[in-house]
Amino acid sequence: MEYSLGPLLRLAAKRAADAFAAALVPLDIEGRHFGVLLNLHRGGPANQRRLAGATGSDKSTMTRTIDELAARGLVVRRATETDRRVNVVELTDAGRARFAEAERVAARVNDELLAHLTPEERDGLRDHLRRFIEA
């Protein structure tokens, strides 16, 4: 059976997300948590609106995700100096440590998912996907 592009991309994304989700269970985080930790690690403190935009989340999902990360001690909310109504989210030391662990898990899962491809095929796949996204 030959699939068109949409179903192939959806199935590939589901396979990768399911594998990553299973691997994150011992770290007590989910893929959406990882996305926030990743954005905070790369970009520093951010308000929830920016994090929602960067991760493709809606406002209520982002609020719940930040609440869950804060309850785990991985992030803190702080009021901004310029507008006390706006909170900035930042990583804690525990959040940085958990992100480092999750990043190692992500690399392992990535290697497992692509194990059947040669290094050249892996690079080609990444290149093709990048070009597809940027077109």
C-alpha positions in Angstrom: 0.0 0.0 0.0 1.4 3.4 -1.0 0.7 6.4 1.3 0.5 9.9 0.2 2.8 12.5 2.0 0.3 13.6 4.7 -0.3 10.2 6.2 3.4 9.3 5.9 4.4 12.4 7.9 1.6 11.8 10.4 2.6 8.2 11.0 6.3 9.1 11.2 5.5 11.9 13.8 3.4 9.5 15.8 6.1 6.8 15.8 8.7 9.3 17.0 6.4 10.9 19.6 5.3 7.5 21.0 8.9 6.3 21.3 10.0 9.5 23.0 7.0 9.6 25.4 7.8 6.0 26.5 11.5 6.9 27.1 10.6 10.0 29.1 8.4 8.2 31.6 11.3 7.5 34.1 12.0 11.2 34.1 8.4 12.1 35.1 8.0 14.4 32.1 6.2 14.3 28.8 7.0 15.6 25.3 5.2 18.9 25.9 7.2 19.4 29.1 10.4 18.7 27.1 9.4 21.3 24.6 9.1 24.0 27.2 12.4 22.9 28.9 14.1 23.0 25.6 12.9 26.5 24.7 13.9 27.8 28.1 17.3 26.2 27.9 17.9 27.6 24.4 16.3 31.0 24.8 16.4 31.8 28.5 13.5 33.0 30.6 10.3 33.6 28.6 6.7 34.6 29.2 4.0 32.0 28.6 2.8 33.6 25.4 6.2 33.2 23.8 6.5 29.6 25.0 3.0 28.8 23.7 4.0 30.2 20.3 7.4 28.4 20.2 5.8 25.0 21.1 2.6 25.3 19.2 0.5 25.1 22.3 -2.7 27.0 23.2 -2.8 29.2 26.2 -4.7 26.8 28.5 -2.4 23.9 27.7 0.7 26.0 28.3 -0.7 27.2 31.6 -1.2 23.5 32.7 2.2 22.5 31.4 3.9 25.3 33.3 1.9 24.4 36.4 3.1 20.8 36.2 6.7 21.8 35.7 6.5 24.2 38.6 5.0 21.5 40.8 8.0 19.3 40.0 10.4 22.1 40.9 11.7 22.4 37.3 10.6 25.9 36.6 9.6 29.0 38.5 7.3 31.9 37.5 8.5 35.4 38.3 6.7 38.7 37.8 8.5 41.0 35.3 9.8 44.3 36.6 8.1 46.2 33.8 4.6 44.7 34.1 3.8 42.9 37.4 0.8 41.2 35.6 3.1 39.3 33.2 5.1 36.3 34.5 8.3 35.1 33.1 9.1 31.4 33.4 12.6 30.3 34.0 14.5 27.0 34.6 15.5 26.0 38.1 18.8 24.1 38.8 16.6 21.0 39.0 15.0 21.9 35.6 18.4 22.3 34.0 19.5 18.9 35.3 16.3 17.2 34.2 16.6 18.8 30.8 20.1 17.5 30.4 18.9 14.0 31.2 16.0 14.3 28.8 18.3 15.6 26.1 20.4 12.4 26.4 17.1 10.4 26.2 16.1 12.3 23.1 19.5 11.5 21.4 19.2 7.8 22.3 15.6 7.6 20.9 16.7 9.5 17.8 19.5 7.0 17.3 17.1 4.1 17.8 14.5 5.5 15.4 17.1 6.0 12.7 19.2 2.9 13.3 18.1 1.3 10.1 19.4 4.2 8.0 23.0 4.8 7.0 24.6 8.1 8.3 24.2 9.5 4.8 20.5 8.6 4.7 20.0 10.2 8.1 21.6 13.4 6.9 19.6 13.2 3.7 16.3 12.7 5.6 17.0 15.7 7.9 18.0 17.8 4.9 14.9 16.9 3.0 12.6 17.5 6.0 14.3 20.9 6.7 13.9 21.9 3.0 10.3 20.7 3.0 9.5 22.8 6.2 11.3 25.9 4.9 9.7 25.9 1.4 
